[in-house]
Amino acid sequence: MKHTISKSLLAACAAGLVFSAHADTLRMSHFWPANSDVNKEIFEAWAKHVEEATGGELTIENYPSQTLSRSEQAYQGTVNGISDIAITMQGYTAGRFPLSEIVQLPGVSTSAPQGGCILQTLYDEGHLADEYDDVKVLYLFTTGPAYLHTRGHAIETPDDLRGLRIRRPSDVAGEILERLGANPVGMPAPDIYTSLQRGVMDGLSFPWQAMKTFGINELADHHLEVPYYTGVAVAVMNRESYERLSPEQQAAIDEVSGMAWTQRAGEVYARLDGEGREEAEAQGGTINTVEDPLGDPDWSGPLNEGTEAYLVRLEERGIDNAREVYERALELRDECPVDPS
């Protein structure tokens, strides 16, 4: 299931093809740090491809680090036209993308490339389309598995989490953390460093990539690799901003979006997960691993209960296809590669 940017588009870029529409500038908003590899290798790289594909007819102004809109407001900001493009984690808008958040559940994904492939395929097949009917979806992607990281507290079993204040990345993850005995704390990712440093919270749930991106490895000294959650993310565009572009410009954007860029994002995240883990080891952090959490006598109960509780909650909201989407996600887990290389 390998997708690449077409040779025709790359040839057009190299030839400096210029479309007939007037030059335009699009504002892109997200919360990742400006100097992060995620920003540079995924978001800025995507913007560069679009600019080259349109021969400079389209330029994209990048606003990282919440400089244009706060993380929890980024999606609605693009709906309202504050930004033309937003990249955000669905966990910041709890309950707004309930079917997309199924990909977060334990056991659905074991790597960023696999998770992104599952999420983008569910969208391409129409299972998630209604959740994004107010924007133009560019591409969806996921982080690698999120683990538990603490400062001054060793975590080996759920009992070790009891009473600890743990930053939750989403409602789904928060509910599972509660079942594990922790006290979930909500806050944007850029605020985590200071909160952990000041003792406002005891730990957090993050993939290895984010531990490096946000500099948290230098504070956390205990790490538990228990893949109970995966972060899901989306890049979207204001519909009016997209529709006022020329057909050629729209085609250029479409060509470097979708599964092609989902896979690009997954490959970057997978590499950064490895680097984040290596950094934690180099800084002397203690790393413990739960090899099979869904089969582990200590961890399987809360994790399976959390999955069932989430699906029941969606059904109570009248989302009758929740289990169908969940089962399809599990099928795609077997079809989507863990490592695309």
ChimeraX attribute file (.defattr): number of C-alpha atoms within 10 A of each C-alpha:
attribute: neighborCount
match mode: 1-to-1
recipient: residues
	/A:1	9
	/A:2	11
	/A:3	12
	/A:4	12
	/A:5	14
	/A:6	11
	/A:7	9
	/A:8	9
	/A:9	19
	/A:10	14
	/A:11	12
	/A:12	16
	/A:13	20
	/A:14	12
	/A:15	12
	/A:16	14
	/A:17	16
	/A:18	16
	/A:19	17
	/A:20	12
	/A:21	14
	/A:22	10
	/A:23	13
	/A:24	11
	/A:25	13
	/A:26	18
	/A:27	18
	/A:28	26
	/A:29	30
	/A:30	28
	/A:31	24
	/A:32	24
	/A:33	17
	/A:34	16
	/A:35	11
	/A:36	16
	/A:37	18
	/A:38	20
	/A:39	20
	/A:40	15
	/A:41	14
	/A:42	20
	/A:43	22
	/A:44	18
	/A:45	15
	/A:46	20
	/A:47	21
	/A:48	16
	/A:49	20
	/A:50	26
	/A:51	20
	/A:52	23
	/A:53	29
	/A:54	27
	/A:55	20
	/A:56	20
	/A:57	19
	/A:58	23
	/A:59	18
	/A:60	19
	/A:61	15
	/A:62	20
	/A:63	20
	/A:64	20
	/A:65	19
	/A:66	18
	/A:67	12
	/A:68	20
	/A:69	22
	/A:70	17
	/A:71	27
	/A:72	19
	/A:73	16
	/A:74	27
	/A:75	30
	/A:76	17
	/A:77	20
	/A:78	26
	/A:79	20
	/A:80	15
	/A:81	16
	/A:82	18
	/A:83	24
	/A:84	23
	/A:85	31
	/A:86	30
	/A:87	24
	/A:88	23
	/A:89	25
	/A:90	23
	/A:91	24
	/A:92	22
	/A:93	18
	/A:94	15
	/A:95	15
	/A:96	13
	/A:97	15
	/A:98	22
	/A:99	25
	/A:100	25
	/A:101	25
	/A:102	24
	/A:103	26
	/A:104	26
	/A:105	24
	/A:106	23
	/A:107	20
	/A:108	25
	/A:109	31
	/A:110	21
	/A:111	24
	/A:112	31
	/A:113	28
	/A:114	29
	/A:115	33
	/A:116	32
	/A:117	31
	/A:118	28
	/A:119	30
	/A:120	23
	/A:121	21
	/A:122	21
	/A:123	21
	/A:124	13
	/A:125	9
	/A:126	10
	/A:127	18
	/A:128	19
	/A:129	15
	/A:130	11
	/A:131	14
	/A:132	14
	/A:133	10
	/A:134	16
	/A:135	21
	/A:136	19
	/A:137	21
	/A:138	21
	/A:139	25
	/A:140	30
	/A:141	29
	/A:142	29
	/A:143	32
	/A:144	29
	/A:145	27
	/A:146	27
	/A:147	20
	/A:148	23
	/A:149	31
	/A:150	25
	/A:151	21
	/A:152	12
	/A:153	16
	/A:154	17
	/A:155	19
	/A:156	18
	/A:157	15
	/A:158	15
	/A:159	12
	/A:160	14
	/A:161	23
	/A:162	15
	/A:163	14
	/A:164	18
	/A:165	22
	/A:166	25
	/A:167	29
	/A:168	26
	/A:169	26
	/A:170	26
	/A:171	19
	/A:172	23
	/A:173	26
	/A:174	22
	/A:175	22
	/A:176	25
	/A:177	27
	/A:178	18
	/A:179	17
	/A:180	22
	/A:181	18
	/A:182	23
	/A:183	20
	/A:184	25
	/A:185	19
	/A:186	15
	/A:187	16
	/A:188	15
	/A:189	18
	/A:190	17
	/A:191	10
	/A:192	20
	/A:193	17
	/A:194	13
	/A:195	15
	/A:196	21
	/A:197	15
	/A:198	10
	/A:199	11
	/A:200	14
	/A:201	20
	/A:202	23
	/A:203	31
	/A:204	27
	/A:205	28
	/A:206	24
	/A:207	26
	/A:208	31
	/A:209	25
	/A:210	23
	/A:211	27
	/A:212	22
	/A:213	20
	/A:214	17
	/A:215	15
	/A:216	25
	/A:217	27
	/A:218	17
	/A:219	20
	/A:220	26
	/A:221	21
	/A:222	22
	/A:223	28
	/A:224	20
	/A:225	20
	/A:226	21
	/A:227	27
	/A:228	29
	/A:229	29
	/A:230	32
	/A:231	25
	/A:232	24
	/A:233	21
	/A:234	22
	/A:235	24
	/A:236	24
	/A:237	25
	/A:238	24
	/A:239	19
	/A:240	14
	/A:241	16
	/A:242	18
	/A:243	12
	/A:244	10
	/A:245	16
	/A:246	14
	/A:247	14
	/A:248	15
	/A:249	24
	/A:250	15
	/A:251	16
	/A:252	21
	/A:253	21
	/A:254	15
	/A:255	20
	/A:256	22
	/A:257	21
	/A:258	21
	/A:259	25
	/A:260	19
	/A:261	24
	/A:262	29
	/A:263	28
	/A:264	20
	/A:265	24
	/A:266	27
	/A:267	21
	/A:268	18
	/A:269	27
	/A:270	22
	/A:271	13
	/A:272	23
	/A:273	24
	/A:274	12
	/A:275	16
	/A:276	22
	/A:277	19
	/A:278	14
	/A:279	17
	/A:280	23
	/A:281	15
	/A:282	10
	/A:283	13
	/A:284	13
	/A:285	20
	/A:286	15
	/A:287	17
	/A:288	14
	/A:289	13
	/A:290	16
	/A:291	11
	/A:292	13
	/A:293	21
	/A:294	19
	/A:295	13
	/A:296	12
	/A:297	11
	/A:298	16
	/A:299	18
	/A:300	16
	/A:301	15
	/A:302	22
	/A:303	26
	/A:304	18
	/A:305	13
	/A:306	24
	/A:307	22
	/A:308	13
	/A:309	15
	/A:310	20
	/A:311	21
	/A:312	16
	/A:313	14
	/A:314	18
	/A:315	14
	/A:316	10
	/A:317	10
	/A:318	10
	/A:319	14
	/A:320	13
	/A:321	14
	/A:322	21
	/A:323	17
	/A:324	11
	/A:325	18
	/A:326	21
	/A:327	14
	/A:328	15
	/A:329	23
	/A:330	16
	/A:331	13
	/A:332	20
	/A:333	20
	/A:334	13
	/A:335	13
	/A:336	20
	/A:337	19
	/A:338	18
	/A:339	13
	/A:340	14
	/A:341	7
